[in-house]
Amino acid sequence: MRFLILVKASKDSEAGVLPDEKLFTEMGQFNEQLVKAGVLLVAEGLQPSSKGARVKFSGAKRTVIDGPFAETKELIAGFWLWEVKSREEAIEWAKRIPNPTGEDGVVEIRQVYEAGDLGEAYTRAQAAVKA
Amino acid sequence: MGDVGLAEELAQDALVAALEQWPVSGVPDRPGAWLMGTAKHRAIDLLRRRKTLERKHEELGHDLLGTRQELAERDFDAAIEDDMGDDLLRLIFTACHPVLSTEARVALTLRLLGGLTTDEIARAYLVPEATVAQRIVRAKRTLAEARVPFEVPRGADMAARLSSVLEVVYLIFNEGYSATAGDSWVRPELCEDALRLGRILAELVPTEAEVHGLVALMEIQASRLRARLGPSGEPVLLLDQNRGRWDQLLIHRGLAALERAEQLGGALGPYALQAAIAACHARAQTPAETDWQRIAALYDALAQLTPSPVVELNRAVALAMAFGPAAGLELVDVLTSEPSLKSYYLLPSVRGDLLAKLDRFEEARVEFERAASLTKNARERKLLLERAAACAAGVS
């Protein structure tokens, strides 16, 4: 099963402050362990929200709002996609994410839907696409 | 060290020795947990905890010692890493030893390396748990009696032993990809287990091109898992699949693994060749864009490496797609005298298809009917009889 691991943004990540050498090194080692255990599918860091945008939907209307966005804690600074045997294993790995500065932070773990979880509407829709 | 049970213990002993003792809860009850790296993490945790304690004791004015400790930790990390990798490899090679039956190799690999319980293996293979338990006990006894050393083979032995390991991993994958037993046609969990084993192997023996070839093959095949099942669970053939449902991430990983295999140089092995064929399909955004000439050439190379009538039949299909039905039929006609394909329904099915494309409907009808009588799959039989009827009516 796949899990998306979301690293929430911090003041630094939103300011575009890049990790120092120590964090790069420890993150690199951690990612290497993930690869060796056959866990890592994707690992990416995100640029600050000031470089991003939002597209707001309201009925037929679309409004583009440029970043940055204020609610730092709700923003995402990076993510991993992991392939693991269980939710427990994902949590176990997440606890190992390096945090050399000892700063407060939150990492959110979310399970990815597989085709089999999506129910009948999905199956019917897929049949319709094919037909 | 002729006993896997003992070998497992000794492998763990290496860590125990390094650390003097495990925290009571820290001993992995399943050797497969190694794969998750938990054993290593626990070991490092323990060391770190101990170090923190030491550091507290010597906090003031001992910068030099601090540096030395950092170095020691790095060495320890490296040593543990090497040991873990080595133990894991030895375990893989032992579990897949050719002295064992295929079933035993599969069960032992899933148990020791996949970290699956006997109950989970039994459920995956739809056999009673006692059967699996017995298979594992017997396998361990066989290894002990044959005095199989718990080691990574070297030199000339390596190639043969590695191919046995790859075979086991691919067998597990295939059982998941097109289950030979049970109601459901695919078992994605087995595919995931095999993929994970393959990915780990690729890191353990990164210089073996065929390991990357196998990983590439599995990644690309797995990318089609969700497109292979129709709404009521029926198989959907490659060219009929909705390519929008192919997993682009796995395709991307598969192509990267194939590239790694190719970069290691030398002629491609059977897994890499099959991966290269799978890659031709993966790269085509529509069936019409498929590079059939390249596929035909790759099947040609595969037929030379591992000659088999089934590979030839596949090559015939590729030739027909690349150069027209007559080119394919020429090769298929040669295969009709092949004894091992005598009751293989795909031979008359392919031949019928090619004949129909050449407007030779009466001959095609006979072939489709023959194929229908040979297949065990009801859905397939219905399809073949429909095609036979269409041929009788003079349309393909």
Chai-1 contact restraints between the chains, C-beta under 6 A:
chainA,res_idxA,chainB,res_idxB,connection_type,confidence,min_distance_angstrom,max_distance_angstrom,comment,restraint_id
A,Q33,B,G37,contact,1.0,0.0,6.0,A-B,restraint_1
A,K36,B,E203,contact,1.0,0.0,6.0,A-B,restraint_2
A,A37,B,L35,contact,1.0,0.0,6.0,A-B,restraint_3
A,A37,B,M36,contact,1.0,0.0,6.0,A-B,restraint_4
A,A37,B,G37,contact,1.0,0.0,6.0,A-B,restraint_5
A,G38,B,R196,contact,1.0,0.0,6.0,A-B,restraint_6
A,G38,B,R199,contact,1.0,0.0,6.0,A-B,restraint_7
A,G38,B,I200,contact,1.0,0.0,6.0,A-B,restraint_8
A,E89,B,M36,contact,1.0,0.0,6.0,A-B,restraint_9
A,A115,B,R226,contact,1.0,0.0,6.0,A-B,restraint_10
A,T123,B,P231,contact,1.0,0.0,6.0,A-B,restraint_11
A,A127,B,P231,contact,1.0,0.0,6.0,A-B,restraint_12
A,V129,B,N242,contact,1.0,0.0,6.0,A-B,restraint_13
A,K130,B,N242,contact,1.0,0.0,6.0,A-B,restraint_14
